[in-house]
């Protein structure tokens, strides 16, 4: 058999193996645009073959086995594409919440940005916009960006600035957080900065 000949669904299997490797290594791999496009091209070729087989089948006769085989290959490719992209979206959302919803922090990282497709960047921006709209509805009661790993015991917290993070709006007004300074602030106002590593919770004022 020629090395150029491959079985139906072989490309889809490669895509699924990438998702599995991403899960096993707990990393977001680079979006495989060339493989996705190859599968889409294969889909188009399969659909043409399917229509050709159907057009050759007499009206009152059952479809030949080739029709079932091609249709099965088409459906499998679709499932592989959906599974691959669903897996990546799950990882993108996990990454987003791991940094407290700091989208600029994600997109400014060259390594992460190089792994994303343009559509994934658009998705993150849209997801961030929806999260911010939802957050605004509960701004006085709850910060949905806050970590829930360790539930807070106090409304206010003493923090030390680990990295300069600029002027932040708090219930006390605007505060310019500069490295080395300490503040007592409302936790909901700065929880995302703790998650992102700009502030560090400390004991005492």
Residue pairs with C-beta under 8 A, 6 or more apart in sequence:
8 42
8 46
8 69
8 70
8 73
8 76
9 73
9 76
9 77
9 80
11 35
11 38
11 39
11 42
11 77
12 39
12 76
12 77
12 79
12 80
12 81
13 80
14 35
15 32
15 35
15 36
15 39
15 80
15 81
15 83
15 84
16 80
16 83
16 84
18 29
18 32
18 35
18 84
19 83
19 84
19 87
19 88
21 29
22 28
22 29
22 87
22 88
22 91
23 87
28 88
28 91
28 92
28 95
28 112
28 115
29 115
30 114
30 115
31 88
31 115
31 116
31 117
31 120
33 117
36 81
36 84
39 77
39 80
39 81
40 81
42 77
43 74
43 77
43 78
46 70
46 73
46 74
46 77
47 74
49 66
49 70
50 67
50 70
50 71
50 74
53 63
53 64
53 66
53 67
53 70
54 63
54 67
57 63
57 64
57 67
88 120
89 120
89 123
92 116
92 120
92 123
92 124
92 127
93 127
95 106
95 112
96 103
96 106
96 124
96 127
96 128
96 131
98 195
99 105
99 106
99 195
99 196
100 145
100 146
100 147
100 191
100 192
100 193
100 194
100 195
100 196
101 128
101 131
101 132
101 135
101 145
101 192
102 192
102 195
102 196
103 124
103 125
103 128
105 196
106 112
106 113
106 124
107 113
107 121
107 124
113 121
116 124
131 144
131 145
134 144
135 143
135 144
135 145
138 144
142 188
143 187
143 188
143 189
143 191
143 192
145 191
145 192
145 195
146 152
146 187
146 188
146 191
146 192
146 195
147 191
147 194
147 195
152 187
152 191
154 187
155 186
155 187
155 188
156 184
156 185
156 186
156 187
157 184
157 185
157 186
157 187
157 190
157 201
158 182
158 183
158 184
158 201
158 202
158 203
158 204
158 205
159 182
159 183
159 184
159 185
159 190
159 193
159 194
159 199
159 200
159 201
159 202
160 180
160 181
160 182
160 199
160 200
160 202
161 177
161 178
161 179
161 180
161 181
161 182
161 183
161 198
161 199
161 200
162 179
162 197
162 198
162 199
162 200
163 179
163 197
163 198
164 177
164 178
164 179
164 198
165 177
165 193
165 198
165 199
166 176
166 177
167 174
167 175
167 176
167 177
168 174
168 175
168 176
168 177
168 189
168 190
168 193
169 189
170 185
170 186
170 189
170 190
171 185
171 186
171 189
172 185
172 186
175 183
175 185
177 183
177 193
177 198
177 199
182 202
182 205
184 205
190 199
193 199
194 200
194 201
